[in-house]
Amino acid sequence: MTGQGLGGGSSPADDVVDVAVVGAGPVGLTLAALLGQAGRSVVVLERYPGLYGLPRAASFDGEILRLLAGLGLVEELWPTLHVQTAYQWSDAAGEILVNMESRLVGDSGWPDMVMFHQPVLEQALHARCASLPMVEVRLGAAVTGLEQTEEGVRLATAEGGTVRARYVVACDGGNSFVRAALGIDQDDLDFAEPWLVCDFKLGRPADELGLPSALQIGDPEEPTTIITTGAGHQRFCFMLDEADVGREFSDGETWQRVKRYLTPADADLVRVATYTFRSLIARRWRDRRVLLAGDAAHQMPPFLGQGMCSGMRDAANLAFKLDLVLAGVRETDVLDTYQSEREPHVRTITETSMALGRQHTLTDPELARQRDDRLRARRDSRLEPERIRLPDLGPGLHGPGGGTRSVQGRVDDGQQVGLRDQVVGGGFRLLVREDSLAGVDVPALRAAGVTVIVIGELAGNGVVADVDGTLHRWFDHLGAAAIAERPDHYVLAAGPDANEVAHELLASCGRVASGCRAASSTGVSTPCSA
């Protein structure tokens, strides 16, 4: 089965696409763009007649910015972003008790924390999808039925249409139709807090108005969060009393809550909404040919700013694995590694976010005072800046030394100097020290579609120089002569024997050159000789 007829934004009803994505939020559009960029045919089905258009998520980290750079979107988005240098926590009196440092250049080669306006991101992702000939986004196409066979999935839409796909990925949010249709239960981690969320478009820059750019205020009378949501946008969040849950708030009430910081002369009120922040994780993320991603698979409170980031990591993890399966390089059981890798990662972040949330939302004055005393003592005893550290992947498609995030850094290949992805590209990569290259079967790796990056002192003649020493420090930290990387920027394997690392890459998931593959009994493809 092949995807056909998708060029020009239309496809005959009888066509079978490689992947149908349900939901055109940031996660669904990212997945569609990644698959389309890899040459896979994709249809995105969105129930609403247009993109959502209102802000929700507000921050992403360097890992996600690196992912967006791979989609060619950073130059367009950059003027709309706000680079965050710290995430702070104060007591009710305004004393800063926690100052989590955010580096301007982190391990991914980009800032550790960036604030953004979600409608701008969604528009950019939608435009990227529209530019890809194998991707079609259908707005106003609510999925109302799902039927699986051994060969694919049939989706029915509200207007009477039908889409047939080899695989389906549900990115249709916390109230996922697809998850419900599959009868997949969720684990409730017992966190439910009601909040009022108020978004503003500023008339002047936030720093001119003296607004905090990322601050949580542990005021037991009214726990509050204030964040800059991209250039020219600001958000205030207030924890609600039970008596206020479910009621509507007038514009006048909203301005009264923010009067210490803003007046109607400073900004326009964009929206006021009430949310109950929850922590839910689906028990199964795969049902044969259907997979769940983003909020359809997991929901977390926003105290770490990792909800959308987690969904976009899902998209990156799934995209290259689906591509391997669709190419015939791996059997379908490789898709089981999606949940085994991602769920422990998500669960750890969710539990950390819940702990921060419970700490933030103390309303008993004495308990809040004790918390403040503990945080003050911790602050005063720290010798190094405090940073948010994310977990590694769970067990899955990685070998010895794998499962950690890739480090980027600036390189020089003799023709250009820049971030490594920009200079040498993405995909499966083997980074190897020049003095450890002997014995590595470079032709076999290249025949399998692997990019071999030789790290040396002098750039040129196939050698890449480590401009700022980032890669050498990373190699030393891992005790490695070679590092194998996956397309989602996670380490597949690393170690002191470069030849063993190269074999791990080929045996695990090296892409086999078209027309030159021999499947082993385990379903792992073996590349032919170069």
C-alpha positions, -999 to 999 in steps of 0.1 A, spaced: 0 0 0 13 34 -9 2 69 -3 -8 86 -36 -27 116 -48 -18 139 -19 -1 165 -40 -20 198 -42 -39 192 -10 -64 166 -22 -65 128 -23 -90 103 -37 -111 85 -11 -96 51 -21 -60 61 -14 -42 47 16 -18 71 33 11 60 54 -1 78 85 -33 96 96 -28 121 124 -59 130 144 -56 165 157 -38 196 144 -23 210 175 14 215 180 20 177 185 0 165 155 14 192 132 50 184 144 45 147 138 30 154 103 59 177 94 86 152 105 69 124 86 63 145 55 99 157 56 109 120 55 88 115 24 59 98 41 23 104 30 2 120 59 -33 132 64 -40 154 94 -77 154 105 -87 183 127 -123 186 141 -123 224 142 -127 245 110 -95 264 118 -65 263 140 -74 269 177 -60 304 177 -58 310 214 -27 307 237 -23 276 258 12 262 262 38 290 269 73 275 270 96 251 254 132 241 261 163 238 240 156 202 229 123 214 213 139 244 198 164 220 182 136 200 168 119 231 154 153 241 138 153 207 120 119 217 105 133 250 93 112 272 116 136 289 140 144 319 118 107 326 113 98 321 150 128 338 166 115 374 166 83 362 183 101 344 211 113 355 246 145 338 258 142 331 295 173 333 318 157 321 350 126 306 365 119 321 399 98 315 430 90 341 456 72 342 489 42 365 494 64 394 503 84 391 470 116 376 483 131 352 457 135 318 473 142 297 442 162 309 411 164 281 385 190 293 360 184 289 323 214 290 301 215 311 269 233 282 253 224 248 267 233 212 258 211 212 227 229 243 214 199 265 220 186 284 251 174 262 280 140 280 281 121 300 256 87 315 260 63 316 230 28 325 218 11 292 208 -10 306 179 22 318 162 39 283 166 8 265 153 6 288 122 43 282 115 39 244 118 7 245 97 26 264 70 54 239 71 30 210 66 14 229 37 48 232 20 53 195 20 38 177 -10 30 145 9 11 162 38 -25 173 38 -42 190 67 -80 187 66 -97 212 89 -133 206 100 -129 169 97 -140 154 130 -132 117 134 -163 98 144 -153 61 137 -123 39 138 -119 3 124 -86 -16 124 -76 -45 102 -44 -65 98 -33 -41 70 -44 -7 82 -70 15 98 -102 30 85 -113 64 99 -148 78 94 -154 116 96 -184 135 106 -190 148 70 -193 112 57 -157 109 45 -133 80 49 -96 79 54 -75 48 52 -41 47 66 -14 21 74 -10 37 109 -30 63 130 -16 86 157 -41 102 180 -30 137 189 -65 148 198 -60 161 233 -71 152 268 -107 144 257 -93 121 229 -120 104 208 -95 78 196 -84 69 232 -121 65 242 -129 45 210 -101 21 218 -113 17 254 -80 27 269 -81 36 306 -60 63 323 -40 63 355 -51 92 377 -21 104 397 -44 123 421 -38 159 412 -66 183 404 -62 221 410 -85 248 395 -69 279 381 -79 311 364 -57 318 333 -56 354 319 -37 363 287 -28 398 276 -13 414 245 11 441 257 13 476 243 49 479 254 77 454 261 73 434 293 106 447 308 95 483 302 63 476 322 84 459 350 67 426 345 82 393 358 90 370 329 87 336 348 77 339 384 56 317 408 44 335 439 38 313 469 12 335 485 -11 313 507 -39 338 501 -37 335 464 -10 313 447 -1 331 415 20 324 384 32 352 360 50 345 327 59 362 295 44 341 267 65 352 238 73 387 226 45 411 235 23 387 254 19 381 292 0 355 313 -13 356 348 -26 325 366 -44 325 399 -54 295 419 -91 295 425 -111 288 456 -137 260 454 -164 286 454 -151 301 421 -148 268 402 -170 267 371 -182 303 372 -174 330 346 -152 359 354 -159 394 340 -132 416 324 -136 439 353 -128 411 378 -98 402 357 -83 437 356 -88 439 394 -67 408 399 -38 421 378 -40 458 388 -7 456 407 10 449 374 -11 460 345 -39 485 336 -61 487 305 -37 514 292 -8 489 292 -24 459 275 -54 443 258 -71 414 275 -70 384 251 -89 358 270 -99 345 304 -103 308 310 -106 284 339 -87 252 339 -84 222 362 -48 211 360 -47 173 361 -22 144 360 -34 115 339 -14 89 320 -29 64 295 -23 28 304 -17 18 268 -1 41 242 -4 16 213 -33 -6 201 -20 -25 171 -18 2 143 -31 31 164 -9 51 188 -15 79 213 6 110 216 6 143 235 -24 150 258 -42 120 244 -15 98 261 -6 120 291 -16 152 309 4 170 335 2 202 355 21 232 340 45 239 368 76 227 349 64 240 315 68 205 300 34 195 288 37 205 252 74 197 252 65 161 263 41 158 234 66 170 209 91 145 222 64 119 216 62 131 180 100 130 174 102 95 190 73 81 169 83 98 136 116 80 131 102 47 143 72 48 120 96 57 92 117 26 100 86 4 99 72 19 68 106 15 51 106 -22 60 138 -18 80 121 -28 113 92 -50 123 62 -34 139 73 -44 174 98 -15 174 67 7 180 64 -9 214 96 9 224 77 42 221 58 37 253 86 19 271 110 48 264 86 77 268 63 67 297 90 66 324 103 100 311 68 115 312 59 100 345 90 114 362 84 149 348 47 147 358 55 136 394 81 164 397 56 189 383 30 177 408 54 181 437 62 216 426 25 223 422 16 210 457 44 231 472 33 262 453 -4 258 462 -2 257 500 -30 278 514 -23 272 551 -2 302 563 18 281 588 26 254 562 35 281 537 58 297 562 76 264 569 80 258 532 95 293 527 119 286 555 130 254 539 134 270 505 154 299 520 178 276 538 182 255 506 189 287 486 215 299 510 233 266 512 236 261 474 271 265 458 260 260 422 231 275 402 199 254 403 187 240 370 159 219 358 172 185 349 151 161 328 153 123 330 167 99 305 146 76 283 132 43 297 144 10 281 138 6 244 156 12 211 191 21 225 221 1 237 250 5 261 256 42 269 223 52 252 191 68 263 205 103 272 199 135 253 223 144 225 246 173 229 251 197 199 277 224 200 293 244 172 315 228 145 336 237 115 337 213 85 362 234 66 334 252 46 311 266 72 309 271 110 277 266 129 256 244 150 263 208 142 228 200 129 230 229 105 265 219 93 262 181 90 224 174 91 202 151 111 191 115 109 211 86 123 246 97 130 279 82 142 302 107 159 337 93 162 370 107 173 395 109 145 420 87 164 394 60 169 382 57 133 404 27 123 383 -4 120 350 14 117 332 2 85 324 37 72 312 26 37 286 2 53 274 30 76 270 54 47 253 27 26 228 24 55 220 61 54 241 69 85 259 102 86 295 96 99 310 126 117 347 125 123 357 148 151 393 160 149 415 190 154 417 204 119 386 209 98 384 196 62 390 164 43 360 148 60 370 159 95 348 183 116 365 205 142 349 210 176 348 249 177 340 255 213 351 222 229 315 210 235 318 177 218 351 168 234 337 175 268 307 153 260 329 125 248 350 127 279 318 128 301 306 96 285 340 80 284 334 74 247 354 71 215 322 71 195 286 81 200 257 68 179 227 92 177 190 87 167 170 112 146 152 124 177 185 136 191 189 109 218 220 87 221 215 52 207 249 39 221 282 52 233 314 37 244 352 34 242 352 9 213 341 28 182 336 -4 162 312 -18 187 292 14 188 290 14 150 278 -22 150 252 -13 177 239 14 154 237 -8 123 221 -37 143 196 -15 161 181 8 135 204 18 107 184 28 76 191 3 48 198 17 14 168 14 -10 168 -19 -28 197 -33 -7 182 -49 24 182 -84 38 159 -89 68 172 -112 96 151 -136 115 147 -111 143 133 -84 120 165 -63 122 177 -54 87 214 -60 77 229 -36 52 245 -50 21 282 -44 14 289 -9 0 
